[in-house]
Amino acid sequence: MTLVRFISVSGEDVVEVEAEPGTRLLDIAQANAQPLEGTCECQMACSTCHVIVDADDFARIPPASEAEEDLLDLASHVTRHSRLACQIVIPEGLDRLTVRIPGGVHNMQGR
């Protein structure tokens, strides 16, 4: 199991959940009321599931594809540790993953 920590935009709220290897980060976020819309349903056609991965964890997950990096160019509040939650699958052996919800997030699902 992997301990996944979601940190709110303000940094004041932290949600910790356990996740099975092979689970998509976007699915984990949505199942735990995080404000990640995922409008394109994991087709990598939007950036509504943009998260910022903790610097210590960034190198511990598989790197972004060129297509993901291109899409992140369209997202707001991007950092060098930005990723799309729909493209992060929890790898086997990962003990923890911390992500921050970026500023400017707009969840149209009303969660």
Buried (B, 14 or more C-beta within 10 A) or exposed (E): EBEBBBBBBEEEEEBEBEBEEEBBBBBBBBEBEBBBBBEBEBEBEBBBBBBBBBEEBBEBBEEBEEEBBEBBEEBEBBBEBBBBBBBBBBEEEBEEBBBBBBEEBEBEEEE
